[in-house]
Amino acid sequence: MVTLVGLLALTLASGLVGIAVTSVWPTQVGTQSYAATVRLSAEPDQLSTLHAPTLFGDLDLRFDGVLPAPGVSAVARVQDRITSVLATRDLSVSALKPTPAEIDDAVSTTITQVGGKFAGGALLTCLLVAFAMRHWRSRDDPLRPWRRAVAIPALSLLLALTGTAGAAWSTFRPDRLESVGADGLLGYVRSNTAILAGVEARSAQAQPYVKNMLALSAALQDKFVPAELATPASVKLLLVSDIHGANAYRLMKQIVETEGITAVVDTGDLINFGRVQEAEAAGLFTGIASLGVPYLFVRGNHDASSPTDDALVERMTQVPGVVVLEPRRHTYTLATVGGLRIGGFNDPRWFGDTGGGPATQVPAAEAFAEAMRELRAGRATTAQESSTRGATASPSGGTPVPTTSVAAGSAASVPSAEAVAPSASAAAAADAERGLDVLVTHEPAAAEASGDAGIRLHGHMHSTALQGNRVQIGTFTGGGVVSHYVEGGDGGELAGQPYAFDVLSFGGDCRLQTLTRYSYRDLLEGRPVYDDVRAINGRAIQSPLPSPGRVCRADAPVTLQDVRATTPQSSATPTP
């Protein structure tokens, strides 16, 4: 047992010393226009990450290898010759990007030199330990034979080298990419065109010294990002939550237009005190109607003033473009948007309800699950049809398409029959039997209690999080007008909550390509500053995956299916 512990301890120590050597004596690599200082890092937040800090923000490519690999820090800088290049008029990002051959050569040099320095540090550590083991004896004992002294250090060296090399080889691969993130000015410049595509258009507004950092980040992206993630999305959902009475719909409309959004999903807390008059005074309903795309909504705990108050829900059903996913108690509207089946349920709590905790969400989740089971079994009854009142998906300024309704118990809607093969309809029907593509609710406990969905969405916490296929959405308005500022834990100045929104991008096969998370501050002053833009690989989120043959298109008809379980359970339990 002691020998095993010593073996593992020496393996870890030799690996850490090897990493330290690469940091003390970093490797210099370069291309025609750029140079970089490369080190390995053992910092916990940089494990399995390619970290490229610049003066204008950091670019992070995070991978999800089977074993954690040392992080790679590459501090980039421009070569002297680029000064004359930057003076060129109409300079483009593509003109500054290193060629694939230059990137390959730099990667090869990095592997050879960084690997050699790591091995040298690990070898030195093991040799010193072997020497100590040979000479560690009492005065009268003879020296240990070298054969015995080097056995454990040699095995530790082998484990350190093969383990680190194996972890790095299996981790830093395009098919293991988990997320791409950019912050600071680099994140701001990349944000308008999405982090995985099209930096050329946005860079036309940037100064030359920012363009060269964009070019370098784009080259790293081309090297490590899988090609399927960089392809244009077929359907995009804008995720917002916890608006809390602040009218930010002009900004939301800009996001809808620039990102080519198919539909908006709002997970609740539209207002603060549960009174419709608050939303009317702030012009929220007019703002929602101006978006021009479907607006899918569930009620939050701030959207009612009592357990029987449905005034906001009823008012929302009258707003052009809005689809309330639970328009009446125990009646649910399933929306098919772009080929994706989306459903959800309201928060049973209300403003001023402080008791009960997560347990209050269970009856609502069970009632919804029962309705979905009865729908799949053909026992659900048809409720009064709801309508989007003209809300249709018109991405990128396209022509709106018709909205239709279908009765409960009928087959799930898919894009128009003339454009979709029978196999696609069969695949969509098979997935409908399995559950929803997207589930929407307000509180984390409600999403946690709900299954049978490829992606589960909720808000409520005013912060972003991701656990499996459960996506927690931040507050779009920094907590709203009332709660925008929160007291710092150290008694210092009041700090603003970060504004946040997410974009789900789906491919033509209905598989989630990326979850792109945006966080920014200072919008109240009219100067949005992006803290972070991060694109997360969808394969790590969506579960189960859509069946082969599914087809998703942004211009597909938006269809609604109203469902009511024959034996609804009580979903609103008043709490003390």
FENTA-V860623 format. One record per pair of residues at least 12 apart in sequence whose ideal C-beta (glycine too) atoms are under 7 Angstrom apart, sorted by the first residue. I is the first residue (numbers start at 1). J is the second residue. D is the distance in Angstrom with one decimal. If there is no record, write none. Layout:
BEGIN
I,J,D ; I,J,D
END
This chain:
BEGIN
3,152,6.9 ; 6,152,6.3 ; 7,152,5.6 ; 7,155,6.2 ; 7,156,5.8 ; 10,126,6.9 ; 10,129,6.0 ; 10,152,6.6 ; 10,153,6.5 ; 10,156,4.0 ; 11,156,4.5 ; 11,159,4.6 ; 11,160,5.1 ; 13,125,6.1 ; 14,122,4.0 ; 14,125,4.2 ; 14,126,5.5 ; 14,156,5.8 ; 14,157,6.2 ; 14,160,4.5 ; 15,122,6.4 ; 15,160,4.5 ; 15,164,5.9 ; 16,42,6.1 ; 17,121,4.6 ; 17,122,6.4 ; 17,125,4.5 ; 18,118,3.8 ; 18,119,6.7 ; 18,121,3.8 ; 18,122,4.1 ; 18,160,6.8 ; 19,40,4.5 ; 19,42,5.0 ; 19,70,5.5 ; 19,118,6.7 ; 20,121,6.5 ; 21,117,5.0 ; 21,118,6.7 ; 21,120,6.3 ; 21,121,3.3 ; 22,39,5.3 ; 22,40,4.4 ; 22,114,5.3 ; 22,117,4.8 ; 22,118,5.6 ; 23,39,4.6 ; 23,40,6.8 ; 25,117,6.0 ; 26,38,6.0 ; 26,39,4.7 ; 27,110,6.0 ; 27,113,4.3 ; 27,114,5.0 ; 29,106,4.5 ; 29,109,4.9 ; 29,110,5.5 ; 30,79,6.7 ; 30,106,7.0 ; 31,98,4.1 ; 31,102,3.9 ; 31,106,6.1 ; 32,102,6.6 ; 33,78,6.4 ; 33,79,5.5 ; 33,81,6.9 ; 33,82,4.8 ; 33,85,6.9 ; 33,96,6.4 ; 33,98,6.7 ; 34,76,5.8 ; 34,78,6.0 ; 34,79,6.3 ; 34,98,6.3 ; 34,216,5.7 ; 35,77,5.5 ; 35,79,5.8 ; 36,74,4.5 ; 36,75,6.3 ; 36,76,4.8 ; 37,75,4.6 ; 38,72,6.7 ; 38,74,5.0 ; 38,110,5.2 ; 38,114,6.0 ; 39,73,4.9 ; 40,70,4.4 ; 40,71,6.9 ; 40,72,6.4 ; 40,114,6.4 ; 40,118,6.5 ; 41,70,6.3 ; 41,71,3.8 ; 41,73,5.0 ; 42,70,5.9 ; 43,71,6.5 ; 46,71,3.3 ; 46,73,6.9 ; 47,68,4.5 ; 47,69,6.8 ; 47,70,6.9 ; 47,71,5.4 ; 48,62,6.5 ; 48,63,4.8 ; 48,64,6.9 ; 48,65,5.5 ; 48,68,5.4 ; 48,69,5.1 ; 48,71,6.9 ; 48,171,5.1 ; 49,61,6.8 ; 49,62,4.8 ; 49,71,4.7 ; 50,72,5.0 ; 50,74,6.9 ; 50,172,6.9 ; 50,224,6.9 ; 51,71,6.0 ; 51,72,6.9 ; 51,73,4.8 ; 52,74,5.0 ; 52,76,5.8 ; 52,217,6.9 ; 52,220,6.3 ; 53,75,5.8 ; 54,76,6.0 ; 54,186,6.2 ; 54,213,4.8 ; 56,184,5.9 ; 56,185,4.1 ; 56,186,4.9 ; 56,210,5.7 ; 56,213,5.2 ; 57,182,5.8 ; 57,183,5.0 ; 57,184,2.8 ; 57,185,5.1 ; 57,186,3.0 ; 57,187,5.3 ; 58,183,5.5 ; 58,184,6.7 ; 59,182,5.2 ; 59,186,6.4 ; 59,217,4.6 ; 59,220,6.6 ; 60,181,4.4 ; 61,177,6.5 ; 61,180,5.5 ; 61,220,6.7 ; 61,224,5.4 ; 62,178,4.8 ; 62,179,4.7 ; 63,171,4.8 ; 63,172,5.9 ; 63,176,4.6 ; 63,177,5.8 ; 63,178,5.8 ; 64,176,5.8 ; 64,178,4.2 ; 64,540,6.5 ; 65,167,6.1 ; 65,170,5.0 ; 65,171,2.8 ; 65,176,5.5 ; 66,170,5.7 ; 67,167,4.1 ; 67,170,7.0 ; 68,167,6.6 ; 69,167,4.0 ; 69,168,4.5 ; 69,171,4.1 ; 69,172,6.8 ; 70,164,6.6 ; 76,216,5.4 ; 78,212,5.5 ; 82,212,6.3 ; 86,208,4.1 ; 86,209,7.0 ; 86,212,6.9 ; 91,208,6.0 ; 91,211,6.3 ; 92,200,6.4 ; 93,199,5.8 ; 93,200,5.3 ; 93,203,4.7 ; 93,211,5.7 ; 93,214,5.2 ; 93,215,4.8 ; 93,218,6.1 ; 94,200,6.5 ; 96,211,6.1 ; 96,212,5.3 ; 96,215,3.5 ; 97,215,4.5 ; 97,218,5.8 ; 97,219,4.8 ; 98,219,4.8 ; 103,219,5.8 ; 103,223,5.2 ; 118,164,6.8 ; 119,161,5.9 ; 122,157,5.8 ; 122,160,4.8 ; 122,161,6.4 ; 123,157,6.2 ; 126,153,3.8 ; 126,154,6.9 ; 126,156,5.8 ; 126,157,4.3 ; 129,153,4.8 ; 130,149,5.0 ; 130,150,4.5 ; 130,153,4.2 ; 133,149,4.4 ; 134,146,6.3 ; 134,149,3.8 ; 174,224,5.7 ; 174,225,6.5 ; 174,226,4.5 ; 175,226,6.1 ; 177,224,6.1 ; 177,225,6.0 ; 177,226,6.2 ; 177,537,5.6 ; 178,536,6.6 ; 178,537,5.4 ; 178,540,5.8 ; 179,534,5.5 ; 179,535,6.1 ; 179,536,4.2 ; 179,537,6.4 ; 180,195,5.5 ; 180,196,6.5 ; 180,221,6.6 ; 180,225,6.4 ; 180,535,4.6 ; 181,532,6.2 ; 181,533,6.7 ; 181,534,3.7 ; 182,195,6.1 ; 182,217,6.8 ; 182,533,5.1 ; 183,531,6.0 ; 183,532,4.5 ; 185,210,6.5 ; 186,213,5.9 ; 186,217,6.5 ; 187,530,4.5 ; 187,532,6.0 ; 187,533,4.1 ; 188,530,4.1 ; 189,202,5.8 ; 189,203,6.7 ; 189,206,5.3 ; 189,210,5.9 ; 189,214,6.3 ; 190,202,6.8 ; 190,533,6.1 ; 191,518,6.3 ; 191,530,5.4 ; 191,533,4.9 ; 192,258,5.8 ; 194,259,7.0 ; 194,516,6.1 ; 195,516,6.1 ; 195,533,5.4 ; 195,535,4.4 ; 196,225,6.3 ; 196,229,5.5 ; 196,230,5.1 ; 196,514,6.2 ; 196,535,5.4 ; 197,230,5.6 ; 197,232,6.9 ; 199,214,5.2 ; 199,218,5.5 ; 229,513,5.6 ; 229,514,6.0 ; 229,537,6.5 ; 231,507,7.0 ; 233,505,3.6 ; 233,506,6.1 ; 233,507,6.6 ; 233,513,5.8 ; 234,338,7.0 ; 234,506,6.0 ; 234,507,5.8 ; 234,508,4.4 ; 234,552,5.1 ; 234,553,5.7 ; 234,554,6.0 ; 235,262,4.9 ; 235,338,3.6 ; 235,339,6.9 ; 235,340,6.3 ; 235,506,4.3 ; 235,552,4.9 ; 235,554,5.2 ; 236,259,6.1 ; 236,260,5.9 ; 236,261,5.1 ; 236,262,5.2 ; 236,503,5.7 ; 236,504,6.9 ; 236,505,5.3 ; 237,262,6.4 ; 237,263,5.7 ; 237,265,5.4 ; 237,504,4.3 ; 238,255,6.2 ; 238,256,6.4 ; 238,261,4.5 ; 238,264,4.7 ; 238,501,6.4 ; 238,503,5.8 ; 239,265,5.2 ; 239,457,6.2 ; 239,473,4.9 ; 239,501,6.4 ; 239,502,4.1 ; 239,504,6.4 ; 240,252,6.9 ; 240,264,6.4 ; 240,266,5.3 ; 240,473,6.8 ; 240,476,4.1 ; 240,501,5.3 ; 241,266,6.6 ; 241,267,4.3 ; 241,268,6.6 ; 241,269,6.7 ; 241,459,2.7 ; 241,473,4.2 ; 241,474,7.0 ; 241,475,6.3 ; 241,476,6.5 ; 242,269,4.4 ; 242,459,5.1 ; 242,460,6.9 ; 242,462,5.7 ; 242,475,3.9 ; 242,476,6.8 ; 242,479,6.9 ; 243,269,6.8 ; 243,270,5.3 ; 243,476,5.5 ; 243,477,5.2 ; 243,480,6.4 ; 244,269,5.8 ; 244,271,6.8 ; 244,272,5.2 ; 244,302,6.8 ; 244,477,6.2 ; 244,479,6.1 ; 244,480,2.4 ; 244,482,6.5 ; 244,483,6.4 ; 245,271,5.0 ; 245,272,4.9 ; 245,278,5.4 ; 245,282,5.4 ; 245,480,5.1 ; 245,481,5.8 ; 245,482,6.9 ; 246,477,3.8 ; 246,480,4.6 ; 246,481,5.0 ; 247,282,4.8 ; 247,283,5.2 ; 247,284,5.8 ; 247,287,5.4 ; 248,476,6.2 ; 248,477,5.1 ; 249,287,2.7 ; 249,288,6.4 ; 249,290,6.3 ; 249,291,6.8 ; 252,291,6.5 ; 253,290,5.9 ; 253,291,5.5 ; 255,501,6.9 ; 256,291,5.6 ; 256,293,5.8 ; 257,397,6.9 ; 259,503,6.0 ; 260,395,4.7 ; 260,396,4.2 ; 261,293,5.9 ; 261,395,6.7 ; 262,293,6.5 ; 262,337,6.2 ; 262,338,5.0 ; 262,393,4.7 ; 262,395,5.1 ; 262,554,4.6 ; 263,293,5.3 ; 263,294,4.2 ; 263,296,6.2 ; 263,337,4.7 ; 263,393,6.0 ; 264,291,6.3 ; 264,293,6.2 ; 264,295,4.8 ; 264,296,6.9 ; 265,296,4.8 ; 265,440,5.8 ; 265,457,6.3 ; 266,295,6.5 ; 266,296,6.9 ; 266,297,4.8 ; 267,298,6.1 ; 267,440,5.9 ; 267,441,6.8 ; 267,442,5.4 ; 267,457,5.7 ; 267,458,5.5 ; 267,459,3.9 ; 267,473,5.7 ; 268,298,5.2 ; 268,299,5.4 ; 268,300,2.7 ; 268,303,6.0 ; 268,347,6.0 ; 268,442,3.8 ; 268,459,6.2 ; 269,300,3.4 ; 269,301,6.9 ; 269,302,4.5 ; 269,303,6.4 ; 269,442,6.9 ; 269,459,6.6 ; 269,460,6.9 ; 270,284,6.4 ; 270,303,5.7 ; 270,312,6.9 ; 271,302,6.0 ; 271,303,6.0 ; 271,312,6.8 ; 272,302,5.6 ; 272,480,6.2 ; 272,482,5.2 ; 273,305,6.9 ; 273,351,5.5 ; 274,302,6.3 ; 274,303,6.2 ; 274,304,4.8 ; 274,305,3.4 ; 274,309,6.2 ; 274,350,5.9 ; 274,351,3.9 ; 275,305,6.2 ; 276,311,4.9 ; 276,312,5.4 ; 276,315,5.1 ; 279,312,6.9 ; 285,315,7.0 ; 285,319,4.9 ; 288,319,5.4 ; 288,321,6.4 ; 288,322,6.2 ; 289,319,5.6 ; 289,320,4.6 ; 289,321,5.7 ; 291,321,6.2 ; 292,394,6.1 ; 293,321,7.0 ; 293,393,6.0 ; 293,394,6.5 ; 294,321,6.1 ; 294,323,5.7 ; 294,335,6.9 ; 294,337,5.9 ; 294,388,5.8 ; 294,391,4.4 ; 294,392,7.0 ; 294,393,6.3 ; 294,558,5.6 ; 295,321,5.0 ; 295,322,4.8 ; 295,323,6.9 ; 295,391,6.8 ; 296,323,4.9 ; 296,325,6.1 ; 296,335,5.9 ; 296,342,6.0 ; 296,440,6.5 ; 297,316,5.7 ; 297,322,5.9 ; 297,323,7.0 ; 297,324,5.3 ; 297,325,6.8 ; 298,325,5.2 ; 298,326,6.4 ; 298,344,4.7 ; 298,345,6.4 ; 298,346,5.3 ; 298,440,5.3 ; 298,441,5.9 ; 298,442,5.9 ; 299,312,6.7 ; 299,313,5.6 ; 299,346,3.8 ; 299,347,5.7 ; 299,442,7.0 ; 300,347,5.2 ; 300,442,4.3 ; 300,460,6.6 ; 301,347,4.8 ; 301,349,3.9 ; 301,350,6.3 ; 301,351,6.8 ; 301,353,6.7 ; 301,442,6.6 ; 302,351,5.1 ; 304,350,4.0 ; 304,351,6.7 ; 305,350,6.1 ; 305,351,5.6 ; 306,350,5.7 ; 307,350,5.9 ; 307,572,5.2 ; 307,574,4.8 ; 309,350,6.3 ; 313,327,6.4 ; 313,346,6.9 ; 317,386,6.8 ; 320,389,4.7 ; 320,390,5.5 ; 320,391,6.4 ; 321,388,6.4 ; 321,389,7.0 ; 321,391,3.6 ; 322,391,6.8 ; 323,335,5.0 ; 323,388,5.4 ; 323,391,6.8 ; 323,560,6.6 ; 325,343,5.9 ; 325,344,4.1 ; 325,345,6.8 ; 325,440,5.9 ; 326,344,6.9 ; 326,345,4.7 ; 326,346,4.5 ; 327,386,5.4 ; 329,571,6.8 ; 330,367,5.9 ; 330,564,6.0 ; 330,565,6.3 ; 330,568,3.6 ; 330,571,6.7 ; 331,383,4.3 ; 331,562,6.4 ; 331,564,4.7 ; 332,345,6.5 ; 332,368,6.4 ; 332,371,5.6 ; 332,563,4.9 ; 333,386,4.9 ; 333,560,5.5 ; 333,562,5.4 ; 334,561,4.3 ; 334,563,6.2 ; 335,558,6.6 ; 335,560,5.6 ; 336,412,6.6 ; 336,413,4.2 ; 336,558,6.9 ; 336,559,4.5 ; 337,393,6.1 ; 337,558,5.5 ; 338,393,6.0 ; 338,552,5.2 ; 338,553,6.0 ; 338,554,5.1 ; 338,556,5.3 ; 339,414,5.9 ; 339,415,5.3 ; 339,510,5.9 ; 339,550,6.9 ; 339,551,5.9 ; 339,552,3.7 ; 339,553,6.2 ; 339,556,5.2 ; 340,437,4.4 ; 340,438,6.0 ; 340,506,6.7 ; 340,510,6.4 ; 340,552,6.1 ; 341,412,5.8 ; 341,432,6.2 ; 341,436,5.2 ; 341,437,4.9 ; 342,436,6.6 ; 342,437,6.5 ; 342,438,4.4 ; 342,440,6.5 ; 343,436,5.0 ; 343,439,6.4 ; 344,439,5.7 ; 344,440,3.2 ; 344,441,5.3 ; 345,364,5.5 ; 345,368,4.3 ; 345,441,5.8 ; 347,442,4.0 ; 347,443,5.8 ; 347,446,6.9 ; 348,360,5.9 ; 348,363,7.0 ; 348,364,4.7 ; 348,571,5.2 ; 348,572,4.1 ; 348,573,6.5 ; 353,575,5.4 ; 355,575,3.6 ; 355,576,4.1 ; 356,573,6.9 ; 356,575,3.3 ; 358,445,3.3 ; 360,573,5.6 ; 360,575,5.7 ; 361,443,5.6 ; 361,445,4.2 ; 361,446,3.9 ; 361,449,5.9 ; 362,449,5.5 ; 363,569,5.8 ; 363,570,5.6 ; 363,571,5.0 ; 363,573,5.7 ; 364,446,6.3 ; 364,571,3.7 ; 365,446,5.4 ; 365,449,3.9 ; 365,450,4.8 ; 366,569,5.5 ; 367,565,7.0 ; 367,568,5.5 ; 367,569,4.3 ; 367,571,4.3 ; 368,450,6.8 ; 369,450,6.6 ; 370,565,5.0 ; 370,569,6.2 ; 371,563,5.4 ; 371,564,6.7 ; 371,565,3.8 ; 372,452,6.5 ; 374,565,4.9 ; 374,566,6.1 ; 375,408,6.2 ; 375,409,6.7 ; 375,563,5.1 ; 376,433,5.6 ; 378,409,5.3 ; 379,566,5.8 ; 380,408,4.8 ; 380,409,5.8 ; 380,563,4.9 ; 380,564,6.4 ; 380,565,6.0 ; 380,566,6.8 ; 381,408,6.6 ; 381,564,5.1 ; 381,566,5.7 ; 382,407,4.8 ; 382,408,4.7 ; 382,562,6.7 ; 383,408,6.9 ; 383,562,4.3 ; 383,563,6.7 ; 383,564,4.2 ; 384,562,6.7 ; 385,405,4.6 ; 385,562,5.6 ; 386,560,5.6 ; 386,562,5.5 ; 387,405,6.6 ; 387,560,6.9 ; 388,403,4.8 ; 388,558,6.1 ; 388,560,6.8 ; 390,403,7.0 ; 391,403,6.5 ; 391,558,6.9 ; 392,558,5.5 ; 393,554,5.6 ; 393,555,6.7 ; 393,558,5.8 ; 395,554,4.1 ; 398,555,6.2 ; 401,555,5.6 ; 401,557,5.4 ; 402,557,5.4 ; 403,557,6.7 ; 403,558,4.7 ; 404,557,5.8 ; 404,559,5.1 ; 405,559,6.8 ; 405,560,4.7 ; 406,559,5.8 ; 406,561,5.0 ; 408,561,6.0 ; 408,562,6.0 ; 408,563,4.4 ; 411,429,5.6 ; 412,428,5.8 ; 412,429,6.0 ; 412,432,3.7 ; 413,559,3.5 ; 414,428,4.3 ; 415,551,5.9 ; 415,553,5.2 ; 415,556,3.5 ; 416,556,6.8 ; 416,557,6.4 ; 420,551,5.2 ; 423,549,4.5 ; 424,549,5.3 ; 424,550,6.2 ; 424,551,4.2 ; 426,549,7.0 ; 427,547,4.2 ; 427,548,6.6 ; 427,549,3.7 ; 427,550,4.7 ; 428,550,5.9 ; 430,547,5.3 ; 431,546,5.7 ; 431,547,5.3 ; 431,550,6.7 ; 434,544,6.8 ; 435,452,3.2 ; 435,453,5.3 ; 436,452,6.6 ; 436,453,4.4 ; 437,454,5.1 ; 437,455,6.9 ; 437,510,6.9 ; 438,453,6.5 ; 438,454,6.9 ; 438,455,5.0 ; 438,457,6.5 ; 439,453,3.6 ; 439,456,4.7 ; 439,457,6.7 ; 440,457,5.0 ; 441,458,5.2 ; 442,458,5.9 ; 442,459,6.0 ; 442,460,5.4 ; 443,458,6.1 ; 443,460,4.7 ; 444,458,5.4 ; 444,460,6.4 ; 444,461,6.5 ; 444,472,6.3 ; 446,458,6.5 ; 447,470,5.3 ; 448,470,6.7 ; 454,469,6.5 ; 454,542,4.9 ; 454,543,6.4 ; 454,544,6.2 ; 455,469,5.3 ; 455,471,6.4 ; 455,512,6.7 ; 455,541,6.5 ; 455,542,5.8 ; 456,469,5.8 ; 456,470,4.6 ; 456,471,6.9 ; 457,471,5.3 ; 457,473,6.4 ; 458,472,6.0 ; 458,473,7.0 ; 459,473,4.6 ; 462,474,6.4 ; 462,475,4.5 ; 462,479,5.6 ; 462,497,5.7 ; 464,500,5.6 ; 464,517,5.8 ; 466,536,6.9 ; 468,543,6.9 ; 469,541,5.4 ; 469,542,6.2 ; 469,543,4.8 ; 471,502,6.9 ; 471,515,6.5 ; 473,502,5.8 ; 474,498,6.5 ; 474,500,2.8 ; 474,519,6.9 ; 475,497,6.1 ; 475,499,7.0 ; 475,500,6.3 ; 476,499,6.4 ; 476,500,6.8 ; 476,501,5.4 ; 477,499,6.5 ; 478,496,5.6 ; 478,497,4.7 ; 478,498,6.7 ; 478,499,4.7 ; 478,523,6.7 ; 479,497,4.4 ; 484,496,6.0 ; 484,497,6.6 ; 484,524,6.9 ; 496,521,5.7 ; 498,519,4.7 ; 498,520,6.9 ; 498,521,5.7 ; 498,531,6.0 ; 499,520,5.2 ; 499,521,6.5 ; 499,523,5.4 ; 500,518,6.5 ; 500,519,4.9 ; 501,518,5.4 ; 502,515,6.0 ; 502,516,6.6 ; 502,517,5.2 ; 503,516,4.6 ; 506,552,5.4 ; 508,551,6.5 ; 508,552,6.0 ; 509,546,6.6 ; 509,550,5.7 ; 510,546,4.2 ; 510,550,4.1 ; 510,552,4.2 ; 511,538,6.6 ; 511,542,6.5 ; 511,545,6.1 ; 511,546,5.8 ; 512,538,3.1 ; 512,541,5.9 ; 512,542,4.1 ; 513,538,5.0 ; 514,535,4.6 ; 514,536,6.3 ; 514,537,6.6 ; 514,538,5.5 ; 515,536,4.5 ; 515,538,6.3 ; 515,541,5.9 ; 516,535,4.7 ; 517,534,4.8 ; 517,536,7.0 ; 518,530,6.9 ; 518,533,5.6 ; 519,531,4.6 ; 519,532,4.6
END
